[in-house]
Amino acid sequence: MGSHGTDEVMIPSEMEPNCSEAIVEIKIKTLDSQTYTLRVNKY
């Protein structure tokens, strides 16, 4: 976590699951106010 920029990974729509509940989004805010968002498939 040494970088200070934001990294985004774009997922093509054909790769996304049809059920939005299959994705869990985790938001992390660090002590220096940086925000990280993680999206993972729970299956």
Biopython code that builds the backbone (N, CA, C, O; Angstrom):
import numpy as np
from Bio.PDB.StructureBuilder import StructureBuilder

atoms = [
    (1, "MET", "N", (0.821, -1.205, 0.000)),
    (1, "MET", "CA", (0.000, 0.000, 0.000)),
    (1, "MET", "C", (0.854, 1.254, 0.000)),
    (1, "MET", "O", (0.516, 2.244, 0.648)),
    (2, "GLY", "N", (1.945, 1.212, -0.716)),
    (2, "GLY", "CA", (2.824, 2.356, -0.747)),
    (2, "GLY", "C", (2.405, 3.432, -1.722)),
    (2, "GLY", "O", (2.880, 4.564, -1.632)),
    (3, "SER", "N", (1.522, 3.102, -2.656)),
    (3, "SER", "CA", (1.131, 4.105, -3.642)),
    (3, "SER", "C", (0.065, 5.023, -3.080)),
    (3, "SER", "O", (-0.745, 4.616, -2.247)),
    (4, "HIS", "N", (0.070, 6.256, -3.539)),
    (4, "HIS", "CA", (-0.905, 7.231, -3.062)),
    (4, "HIS", "C", (-1.993, 7.495, -4.085)),
    (4, "HIS", "O", (-2.894, 8.294, -3.829)),
    (5, "GLY", "N", (-1.932, 6.845, -5.238)),
    (5, "GLY", "CA", (-2.958, 7.016, -6.262)),
    (5, "GLY", "C", (-4.062, 5.995, -6.066)),
    (5, "GLY", "O", (-4.025, 5.189, -5.136)),
    (6, "THR", "N", (-5.035, 6.039, -6.946)),
    (6, "THR", "CA", (-6.099, 5.045, -6.878)),
    (6, "THR", "C", (-5.948, 4.097, -8.045)),
    (6, "THR", "O", (-5.681, 4.518, -9.171)),
    (7, "ASP", "N", (-6.118, 2.825, -7.777)),
    (7, "ASP", "CA", (-6.042, 1.799, -8.809)),
    (7, "ASP", "C", (-7.434, 1.220, -8.990)),
    (7, "ASP", "O", (-8.075, 0.815, -8.020)),
    (8, "GLU", "N", (-7.902, 1.180, -10.230)),
    (8, "GLU", "CA", (-9.207, 0.602, -10.518)),
    (8, "GLU", "C", (-9.038, -0.501, -11.535)),
    (8, "GLU", "O", (-8.256, -0.381, -12.478)),
    (9, "VAL", "N", (-9.771, -1.566, -11.338)),
    (9, "VAL", "CA", (-9.793, -2.656, -12.297)),
    (9, "VAL", "C", (-11.185, -2.685, -12.892)),
    (9, "VAL", "O", (-12.171, -2.866, -12.178)),
    (10, "MET", "N", (-11.264, -2.507, -14.200)),
    (10, "MET", "CA", (-12.556, -2.524, -14.874)),
    (10, "MET", "C", (-12.856, -3.952, -15.315)),
    (10, "MET", "O", (-12.021, -4.601, -15.944)),
    (11, "ILE", "N", (-14.049, -4.439, -14.984)),
    (11, "ILE", "CA", (-14.459, -5.786, -15.351)),
    (11, "ILE", "C", (-15.455, -5.683, -16.496)),
    (11, "ILE", "O", (-16.489, -5.030, -16.351)),
    (12, "PRO", "N", (-15.169, -6.315, -17.637)),
    (12, "PRO", "CA", (-16.133, -6.274, -18.742)),
    (12, "PRO", "C", (-17.476, -6.843, -18.295)),
    (12, "PRO", "O", (-17.524, -7.781, -17.499)),
    (13, "SER", "N", (-18.563, -6.276, -18.808)),
    (13, "SER", "CA", (-19.895, -6.659, -18.342)),
    (13, "SER", "C", (-20.200, -8.136, -18.570)),
    (13, "SER", "O", (-20.991, -8.717, -17.827)),
    (14, "GLU", "N", (-19.592, -8.755, -19.580)),
    (14, "GLU", "CA", (-19.874, -10.170, -19.804)),
    (14, "GLU", "C", (-19.219, -11.056, -18.751)),
    (14, "GLU", "O", (-19.596, -12.220, -18.613)),
    (15, "MET", "N", (-18.252, -10.536, -18.010)),
    (15, "MET", "CA", (-17.595, -11.311, -16.968)),
    (15, "MET", "C", (-18.262, -11.135, -15.612)),
    (15, "MET", "O", (-17.995, -11.913, -14.696)),
    (16, "GLU", "N", (-19.108, -10.152, -15.464)),
    (16, "GLU", "CA", (-19.769, -9.920, -14.188)),
    (16, "GLU", "C", (-20.868, -10.945, -13.982)),
    (16, "GLU", "O", (-21.562, -11.308, -14.932)),
    (17, "PRO", "N", (-21.039, -11.421, -12.741)),
    (17, "PRO", "CA", (-22.138, -12.343, -12.479)),
    (17, "PRO", "C", (-23.484, -11.644, -12.623)),
    (17, "PRO", "O", (-23.588, -10.435, -12.416)),
    (18, "ASN", "N", (-24.508, -12.403, -12.977)),
    (18, "ASN", "CA", (-25.839, -11.833, -13.144)),
    (18, "ASN", "C", (-26.439, -11.401, -11.814)),
    (18, "ASN", "O", (-27.246, -10.473, -11.774)),
    (19, "CYS", "N", (-26.063, -12.050, -10.747)),
    (19, "CYS", "CA", (-26.615, -11.748, -9.425)),
    (19, "CYS", "C", (-25.687, -10.771, -8.715)),
    (19, "CYS", "O", (-24.537, -11.106, -8.429)),
    (20, "SER", "N", (-26.170, -9.574, -8.431)),
    (20, "SER", "CA", (-25.324, -8.563, -7.795)),
    (20, "SER", "C", (-24.966, -8.945, -6.366)),
    (20, "SER", "O", (-24.011, -8.405, -5.808)),
    (21, "GLU", "N", (-25.722, -9.873, -5.758)),
    (21, "GLU", "CA", (-25.419, -10.297, -4.397)),
    (21, "GLU", "C", (-24.202, -11.213, -4.343)),
    (21, "GLU", "O", (-23.731, -11.539, -3.253)),
    (22, "ALA", "N", (-23.682, -11.633, -5.491)),
    (22, "ALA", "CA", (-22.503, -12.483, -5.524)),
    (22, "ALA", "C", (-21.239, -11.670, -5.279)),
    (22, "ALA", "O", (-20.183, -12.241, -5.007)),
    (23, "ILE", "N", (-21.331, -10.341, -5.372)),
    (23, "ILE", "CA", (-20.182, -9.470, -5.174)),
    (23, "ILE", "C", (-20.256, -8.834, -3.788)),
    (23, "ILE", "O", (-21.279, -8.266, -3.406)),
    (24, "VAL", "N", (-19.162, -8.938, -3.046)),
    (24, "VAL", "CA", (-19.061, -8.285, -1.745)),
    (24, "VAL", "C", (-18.102, -7.116, -1.902)),
    (24, "VAL", "O", (-16.991, -7.289, -2.402)),
    (25, "GLU", "N", (-18.517, -5.938, -1.483)),
    (25, "GLU", "CA", (-17.671, -4.753, -1.580)),
    (25, "GLU", "C", (-17.176, -4.386, -0.191)),
    (25, "GLU", "O", (-17.965, -4.243, 0.742)),
    (26, "ILE", "N", (-15.865, -4.236, -0.062)),
    (26, "ILE", "CA", (-15.237, -3.879, 1.206)),
    (26, "ILE", "C", (-14.551, -2.540, 1.021)),
    (26, "ILE", "O", (-13.715, -2.384, 0.131)),
    (27, "LYS", "N", (-14.900, -1.569, 1.859)),
    (27, "LYS", "CA", (-14.271, -0.250, 1.788)),
    (27, "LYS", "C", (-13.378, -0.079, 3.013)),
    (27, "LYS", "O", (-13.805, -0.298, 4.147)),
    (28, "ILE", "N", (-12.134, 0.315, 2.763)),
    (28, "ILE", "CA", (-11.154, 0.497, 3.828)),
    (28, "ILE", "C", (-10.673, 1.934, 3.808)),
    (28, "ILE", "O", (-10.251, 2.437, 2.767)),
    (29, "LYS", "N", (-10.736, 2.598, 4.957)),
    (29, "LYS", "CA", (-10.199, 3.954, 5.071)),
    (29, "LYS", "C", (-9.033, 3.905, 6.053)),
    (29, "LYS", "O", (-9.189, 3.483, 7.199)),
    (30, "THR", "N", (-7.871, 4.339, 5.594)),
    (30, "THR", "CA", (-6.679, 4.278, 6.421)),
    (30, "THR", "C", (-6.589, 5.500, 7.328)),
    (30, "THR", "O", (-7.352, 6.455, 7.180)),
    (31, "LEU", "N", (-5.655, 5.459, 8.259)),
    (31, "LEU", "CA", (-5.491, 6.567, 9.201)),
    (31, "LEU", "C", (-5.130, 7.876, 8.510)),
    (31, "LEU", "O", (-5.445, 8.951, 9.020)),
    (32, "ASP", "N", (-4.470, 7.797, 7.351)),
    (32, "ASP", "CA", (-4.132, 9.018, 6.617)),
    (32, "ASP", "C", (-5.209, 9.367, 5.586)),
    (32, "ASP", "O", (-4.933, 10.068, 4.612)),
    (33, "SER", "N", (-6.433, 8.877, 5.800)),
    (33, "SER", "CA", (-7.640, 9.207, 5.026)),
    (33, "SER", "C", (-7.628, 8.698, 3.587)),
    (33, "SER", "O", (-8.404, 9.188, 2.765)),
    (34, "GLN", "N", (-6.785, 7.748, 3.263)),
    (34, "GLN", "CA", (-6.865, 7.125, 1.947)),
    (34, "GLN", "C", (-7.981, 6.092, 1.984)),
    (34, "GLN", "O", (-8.180, 5.425, 2.999)),
    (35, "THR", "N", (-8.704, 5.959, 0.888)),
    (35, "THR", "CA", (-9.808, 5.012, 0.819)),
    (35, "THR", "C", (-9.511, 3.958, -0.236)),
    (35, "THR", "O", (-9.127, 4.279, -1.360)),
    (36, "TYR", "N", (-9.692, 2.709, 0.137)),
    (36, "TYR", "CA", (-9.512, 1.584, -0.775)),
    (36, "TYR", "C", (-10.826, 0.825, -0.855)),
    (36, "TYR", "O", (-11.484, 0.610, 0.163)),
    (37, "THR", "N", (-11.210, 0.420, -2.056)),
    (37, "THR", "CA", (-12.425, -0.359, -2.251)),
    (37, "THR", "C", (-12.054, -1.688, -2.887)),
    (37, "THR", "O", (-11.409, -1.730, -3.935)),
    (38, "LEU", "N", (-12.465, -2.766, -2.249)),
    (38, "LEU", "CA", (-12.206, -4.102, -2.762)),
    (38, "LEU", "C", (-13.535, -4.741, -3.130)),
    (38, "LEU", "O", (-14.486, -4.681, -2.350)),
    (39, "ARG", "N", (-13.613, -5.342, -4.290)),
    (39, "ARG", "CA", (-14.816, -6.076, -4.698)),
    (39, "ARG", "C", (-14.403, -7.513, -4.969)),
    (39, "ARG", "O", (-13.533, -7.776, -5.799)),
    (40, "VAL", "N", (-15.032, -8.435, -4.262)),
    (40, "VAL", "CA", (-14.698, -9.845, -4.421)),
    (40, "VAL", "C", (-15.960, -10.661, -4.642)),
    (40, "VAL", "O", (-17.036, -10.320, -4.152)),
    (41, "ASN", "N", (-15.806, -11.739, -5.386)),
    (41, "ASN", "CA", (-16.898, -12.675, -5.599)),
    (41, "ASN", "C", (-16.943, -13.599, -4.392)),
    (41, "ASN", "O", (-15.931, -14.216, -4.061)),
    (42, "LYS", "N", (-18.084, -13.711, -3.726)),
    (42, "LYS", "CA", (-18.144, -14.511, -2.506)),
    (42, "LYS", "C", (-18.266, -16.002, -2.777)),
    (42, "LYS", "O", (-18.327, -16.801, -1.842)),
    (43, "TYR", "N", (-18.303, -16.382, -4.045)),
    (43, "TYR", "CA", (-18.335, -17.810, -4.363)),
    (43, "TYR", "C", (-16.964, -18.215, -4.741)),
    (43, "TYR", "O", (-16.729, -19.381, -5.056)),
]
sb = StructureBuilder()
sb.init_structure("model")
sb.init_model(0)
sb.init_chain("A")
sb.init_seg("    ")
for serial, (resi, resn, name, xyz) in enumerate(atoms, 1):
    if name == "N":
        sb.init_residue(resn, " ", resi, " ")
    sb.init_atom(name, np.array(xyz, "f"), 0.0, 1.0, " ", f" {name:<3s}", serial, name[0])
structure = sb.get_structure()
